[in-house]
């Protein structure tokens, strides 16, 4: 399941912008294959960050992930001359994904899974206690 759709891109960027950056055959219409490729690239970037913490693909797609996917896809559609707001949205999305990896942000997940459900099916609470603590290392 893709994290964002063509309509999500249209809603954020507008049809005029998408024609300007995704009409590779110059027929006045944004090329579906170009949009599909940008959305797939965005999904891959997101999955690369989230794979260590969540079962993928996320279903249902949290609203935050949808926003990040649109920001990343839009950034990728611009080959040069990206507007400042597009670059800022992309950087914000990547920073937020890094926050997910660092456990500063948790995503809502479906089907009764806990927010910290890992890909392996274990949760943070299932891991053993820390072996090396400051008290146990005293004297070394």
C-alpha positions as CSV (number, residue, x, y, z in Angstrom):
1,X,0.0,0.0,0.0
2,X,1.5,3.3,-1.0
3,X,1.9,5.9,1.7
4,X,0.7,8.7,-0.6
5,X,-1.3,9.0,-3.8
6,X,-1.3,11.2,-6.9
7,X,-4.3,13.0,-5.3
8,X,-2.2,13.7,-2.2
9,X,0.5,15.3,-4.4
10,X,-2.2,17.4,-6.2
11,X,-3.7,18.5,-3.0
12,X,-0.3,19.7,-1.6
13,X,1.4,21.0,-4.8
14,X,-1.4,21.7,-7.2
15,X,-1.8,20.5,-10.7
16,X,0.1,23.4,-12.2
17,X,3.3,22.6,-10.2
18,X,3.0,18.9,-11.0
19,X,2.7,19.7,-14.7
20,X,5.8,21.8,-14.5
21,X,7.9,19.2,-12.7
22,X,6.5,15.9,-13.9
23,X,5.5,16.5,-17.6
24,X,8.5,14.9,-19.2
25,X,6.9,14.3,-22.6
26,X,5.6,17.9,-22.7
27,X,2.0,17.0,-23.5
28,X,0.6,19.3,-20.8
29,X,-0.2,16.6,-18.3
30,X,1.9,15.3,-15.4
31,X,3.3,11.9,-16.4
32,X,1.8,9.1,-14.2
33,X,5.0,7.1,-14.4
34,X,7.0,10.0,-13.1
35,X,4.6,10.5,-10.2
36,X,4.6,6.8,-9.5
37,X,8.4,6.7,-9.4
38,X,8.6,9.6,-7.0
39,X,6.0,8.1,-4.7
40,X,7.7,4.7,-4.8
41,X,11.0,6.4,-4.0
42,X,9.4,8.2,-1.1
43,X,8.0,4.9,0.2
44,X,11.4,3.3,0.0
45,X,13.0,6.2,1.9
46,X,10.4,6.0,4.6
47,X,10.6,2.2,4.9
48,X,14.4,2.4,5.2
49,X,14.0,4.5,8.3
50,X,11.0,2.7,9.8
51,X,12.1,-0.9,9.1
52,X,13.9,-1.2,12.4
53,X,10.8,-0.3,14.5
54,X,7.7,-1.3,12.6
55,X,6.2,-4.1,10.5
56,X,6.1,-2.8,6.9
57,X,4.2,-1.7,5.0
58,X,2.3,0.4,7.5
59,X,-1.4,-0.3,7.1
60,X,-3.3,1.8,7.8
61,X,-1.0,4.7,6.9
62,X,-0.7,7.2,9.7
63,X,-1.4,10.8,8.6
64,X,2.2,11.8,9.5
65,X,3.6,9.2,7.2
66,X,1.4,10.4,4.4
67,X,2.6,13.9,4.9
68,X,6.3,12.8,4.9
69,X,5.7,10.7,1.7
70,X,4.2,13.7,-0.1
71,X,7.1,16.0,1.0
72,X,9.7,13.5,0.0
73,X,8.1,12.7,-3.4
74,X,7.6,16.4,-4.2
75,X,11.3,17.0,-3.4
76,X,12.4,14.2,-5.6
77,X,10.3,15.5,-8.5
78,X,12.3,18.7,-8.6
79,X,15.6,17.8,-10.3
80,X,17.0,21.4,-9.8
81,X,15.8,24.7,-8.5
82,X,13.8,23.4,-5.6
83,X,11.7,26.1,-3.9
84,X,12.7,26.8,-0.3
85,X,9.4,25.5,1.1
86,X,9.8,22.1,-0.8
87,X,13.4,21.8,0.5
88,X,12.3,22.7,4.1
89,X,9.4,20.2,4.0
90,X,11.8,17.5,2.8
91,X,14.3,18.2,5.5
92,X,11.5,18.3,8.1
93,X,10.3,14.9,6.9
94,X,13.8,13.3,7.1
95,X,14.4,14.8,10.6
96,X,11.1,13.4,11.8
97,X,12.0,10.0,10.4
98,X,15.3,10.2,12.3
99,X,13.3,11.1,15.4
100,X,11.2,7.9,14.9
101,X,14.4,5.8,14.7
102,X,15.7,7.5,17.9
103,X,12.4,6.8,19.7
104,X,11.5,10.5,20.1
105,X,8.4,9.9,17.9
106,X,6.2,6.8,17.9
107,X,3.7,6.2,15.1
108,X,0.1,4.9,15.7
109,X,-0.1,1.4,14.4
110,X,-3.2,-0.7,13.6
111,X,-4.5,-4.2,14.4
112,X,-3.9,-4.1,18.1
113,X,-0.1,-3.7,17.9
114,X,1.6,-1.6,20.4
115,X,3.3,1.7,19.4
116,X,6.7,0.1,19.9
117,X,6.0,-3.1,18.0
118,X,9.1,-4.1,16.2
119,X,9.4,-5.9,12.9
120,X,10.5,-9.1,14.7
121,X,7.3,-9.1,16.8
122,X,9.1,-8.3,20.0
123,X,8.6,-5.1,22.0
124,X,11.0,-3.0,23.8
125,X,9.8,-4.5,27.1
126,X,10.7,-8.0,25.9
127,X,14.4,-7.2,25.8
128,X,16.6,-8.3,28.8
129,X,17.7,-5.9,31.4
130,X,20.9,-4.0,30.8
131,X,23.9,-6.2,31.6
132,X,26.5,-3.5,32.1
133,X,25.6,-0.7,34.4
134,X,27.7,1.9,36.2
135,X,27.5,-0.1,39.4
136,X,28.5,-3.4,37.7
137,X,31.4,-1.7,36.0
138,X,32.8,-0.1,39.1
139,X,36.5,-0.9,39.5
140,X,37.2,-1.7,35.9
